[in-house]
Each structure stands twice: as structure tokens, then as C-alpha cells.
Amino acid sequence: MKKTLFIGLFSIALAGGVLTSCSNDDDSSVVSPITQTKTYADASGLTLTYSGAPMLGKQVVFTPDANDITKATLTLSGAQTTSPLSDNASGLATAGVIPGEVSTTIDVDLTIKNDTVTFAGEENRGGYTLKYQGSATDASLNLALNVTFVETAWTNTSWQLLPASESPFSGDPMQPIHVVWDADPFDFMGSPNEIQSLITLVISMTQIEGNTIPKMLCGVLNKVTFLSDGNVQAEYKDSLNATEWKTSPLNLATYTVPEPNKIRLFLNPAQIAATASGKSRAGMTDVLSQLMAAVTPMLSEGILITLDKGEEGVLKAYLDTETLLPILKIVAPLFEDEAAVEQILSMLKAQAGEMAGMVDVFLKPALVAMPQIIGSTETIQIGIKMQAAQ
């Protein structure tokens, strides 16, 4: 009896050992299809969506855990892009995937099946909640992201341009354009003149195909909305002759709120280029290429915009002195070059249509005096005026 019981227990133990051995053999036979660090981008197998819409111009680095095939790290960032001012320049850093982050890392748990790994998760990262789901092979990676930022005063608010003045002689003749430029007077045909006055005159009086510049702006841009996922959407028209407003696709521009009355705007060059494909693009000049030293950092660091809401509910959104003056100081030497000034004037005349003859009269004196104007600038603001959308 005891012998029989011993044999029975031994058999059960042996069977358990065999089963365990088989199970371990099965586990050891599972091999990750991605054994080395891989970088995926638009041209190398990356399909990235943000809030359900395609997001271009980014890259994801997949780094497998050397000690555990069921774990990996995803590193999300902007892919390098060509210069927006030159088709020949390359290697410019762009903004990251999550607004406000140059690089984002996600530690993922992998489920391995044949040549594919899958992963999904949700994380609260303090400033935002991140949901992700994806799959990867050695040749491709699919990643879907959904982000919800902590609510601010601007979250899910929509703002509409103020209507343009019917007459340049009543109200604010530049509305909805906002310009403040405080600098020393310059010589204008033998008399001192303020750059603020000249800009007001040009913007309010210039007529292009029967429309002032403010009316043209109101004719193509209607509304701006700050979404909770960090996207900025615009309601716009392709041309003044279009009959219906369109809503811009997601992921062209995103934002963060570094301070209560400021946003940092991030543009996605690859997404913008894809949206504008097939449309004509104005030729870039050597003069514009001189701006690269100033504007290149904005591709990755964003553009700081001040949001100033007045008591009457009017919202002024503008680039302020902190952003604009360094750029102006960089380009100031260009205006000391007569050939560069003539090139700028030619470009302005080409855009002015029937008002081209006025460019030399009103703008050339200001362009020639621009180094002096920039050198004495104390305050400069350029932007638009809006009100809460109905």
C-alpha cells in the first residue's frame, strides 16, 4: 500500500515536472521579432495618428529591453525636415509629438505573436493624460495616440475675428489686425513720421481687387479654436471667392499654455506641406533665407504668442517684443544693402497689384530707415483681434 502510494505520488510529481519543462520550452521558444533598436519615420514604416488623425513629420525609436523580450521603450520626437525657406537645406529639428515636449518616452509591455508585437496603455503624466495603442514588426510601426491636457482658461474656446471697418476713417481702420510699434520718428519726404502711423495708413488704405487688407483677412480666416488635445483648428476659406468655410485638419498646429496669458504655438511643416500639396507656392528669395538663423528654433521650440483679453471681451493675440525684436535686429543689416531693399520692394510690388505704384512712395522711405527704426524700437506687437465665437 505504501509502495503503491509512493509510486502514485512520484508519477504525479514526474508528470508535473514534464509539463513544467514543456511549458518552459514553449516560453523559451518565443522570440521577439524586433531584436535591435529600430527607428520608424514616414518613409520607413511609421503610421502615427494623434486624436484619430494622421500626424506626419515625426519619428518613433523602438528600443527592446535587453533582459525582457516582453518590454520595450518608445521614444517619440520630431523628424528632421528641410528648411521652409530653401529646398536645399536639411537637418532642421522640428517639434515633438506631444505639444511642448521635444522628446517623449513610453515604456510599453509587449504581447508577441509571430512576427508582430502589440501594446496598449494609459498614463497620467501630470499635465496631460496619454492613451496609446499600437503594433510593430521589424519593418513597420503603427501607433495611435489620444491626449487630453489639463484644462486651462483657453481649453475648448473658439474665437472669431472682429469684423473689418467699413471705412478707413472711422473706428479702428486696421481691425482686426493689431499692430503696436513704438520707435523714434524717421524721415519721410523731408518730415518726421512714426512707423506706427505709416503702417496704419498702408494697412487701412491699400486696396487689392477692391478689398482692404483687413477685409481680405476677414474673408479668408473666420475662427480659431483651442482643443483639449493641444490642437489649434482654424475655420478658413481657400480664397476670397470661396462660398463655404472649411475646418483645418488636425495636427497642422498645436499649442501649450506656459503662462495664463500666453500660448506656445508649434507648427508641423510636414503636415502643412502635405495639406498644401498641389497648390502653388510663391518663390522664396535670398532675402528671406537670411531669416533662417532666427526662425529655425521656432520649429522645435514653438512660437510664443501673447493672449490679451480686455474688459470688453476683445482678445488680442500677438507676437510681442520678446519674440519680434530679436528677429528684427538680425535682419536690420539687410536694409542697409540697396540691392536687398530693391528686392524686397519688387516682391511687395508683385503682391500689391494695382497699388504697386504706391510701394515706392510710402514704403521705400521706411525700408531705407529700417535700421534706425529697429534700433530705437521699445515696443512692437503684431497680431489679430478676436471675440468669443457665437
Order of alpha helices (4+ residues) and beta strands (2+ residues): alpha-beta-beta-beta-beta-beta-beta-beta-beta-beta-beta-beta-beta-beta-beta-alpha-beta-beta-alpha-beta-beta-beta-beta-beta-alpha-alpha-alpha-beta-beta-alpha-alpha-alpha-alpha-beta
